[in-house]
Amino acid sequence: QLQLVESGGGLVQPGGSLRLSCAASGFTLDYYAITWFRQAPGKEREGVSYISHDEDTVYIDSVKGRFTISRDNARSTVYLQMNSLKPEDTAVYYCAARPSKRYYTSPFLGLFDYWGQGTQVTVSS
């Protein structure tokens, strides 16, 4: 079965850190771009970060300097290291994959071939 599986979410205090993982099952990520999205209660889903197959990266302004996206193709896994977490980072985080060669004007728009089930991140004291 071809799927993405996220892990690494949890409850953390403000200022804390978490590392999310997005692992591909049944296929390899070598030629896929990965985008992390999040959706907070009552809010629309928003793109957070993106990494291309050759490791170009994009971040939304609110996470720049705090989040780092990376990939390990040998493990078919993409990571989102989240530092200095804030309560407003609380959301369900999803990863999504599509072929890097499929071009869109924004890494946060368009069609994605695979989605994960989501992992909850809660930032609270």
N, C-alpha and C positions, 0 to 999 in steps of 0.2 A: 504494500500500500504506500502510495506516494504522499507524504505529508511533512509538515513542519511541526516541531514540538518545542514550545517555550518552557523554560524553567528559570528558577532563581528569584522569583518574586517573594514578597513577605512584608512583615511589619518592621519599620525602622524609624528611629527618632529623627527629627529634623537635624540636618548636618551629617547624617550617616550615609552609608554607601551600600549599594547592591550591585551585583553583576547578573544581568539577564543573559540567558543563552537561547539560541534559536538553532535547533539541530534538524537537519534534513534526514528523512527516513525514506529509503527506497530510491533515492537519486542523489547525485552529487551537486554541490553548489558552484562548481568551478566557473560556469559561464552565466551565473545568475547574479542579478543585483538584489539586494535585500533592503527592505525598508521597515523600520520600526514605527508603529502607530501607537497611539494611546487614546483611551476614551474614559473620561471621568463621568460620574453619575450626572445625568441631566445635561450633558454637553455633547457636542458633535465629536466624532473621531477626528484626530489631528495627526498629521505626520510629524515625527520627531527627528528621525535621523535616517540616513541612507548611505549605503556603501555599494559601489559598483564592483564588477568582477575583478577590475584591476585596482581597486582600493581607493578610488576617488570617494570623498566623503562630503556629506551635506548635513547641517544641523539647523534646526530652527533657533531663532535668537534666544529664546528663553532657556535653552539648555547649553548654549555655547560656553565652553570653558568648564563645564561641569560633567557633561556626558562625553564618552568616547566610544565610537563604534569600531569594531575590528572583525577580522575574519580569519578562520583557520580552515583552509580548503581541505587539508589532509583529514580533518575531523568533520568536514561538511557542517561546520558550525560558525555562526556569527554571534558576536557578543555585544552587549551594550553595558559598558561600565558607567554607573551613575554615582557620582560623588556630590557632596554638599546638597543632599536632597532636601526639598522643601515640601511643605504640606500641599502646595498646588501641583506637585508631581504625582499626587495620588491618582491612580487610574488603573484600568486593565490595559496591559501592554500586549500588543500583537506584533508578530513579524509576518512579512509577506515577501514573496519571491516572484521575480519575472526575469526572463532573459535580458541580459544587459543590452543586447543589440536592438531591443524593442525601445524605440526612442519616444519620449514624451517631453513636453516643455518643462514639466516639474517632476521630480522624483516621487512626489506624494500624490500624483494624479494618475489616472489611467487604469488599465487592466492588470491584475496580478494573477499568476497561475496558481499559486499556493498560499494558503493562510494557516497560521497556527491557531490554537484554541484559546490563547490568551493566558496571561499570568498576572495576578493581582499584586500591585505595589501600593502599600499604604504607608504614608509618612505622617506620623503623629506622635506626640509626646504623651 
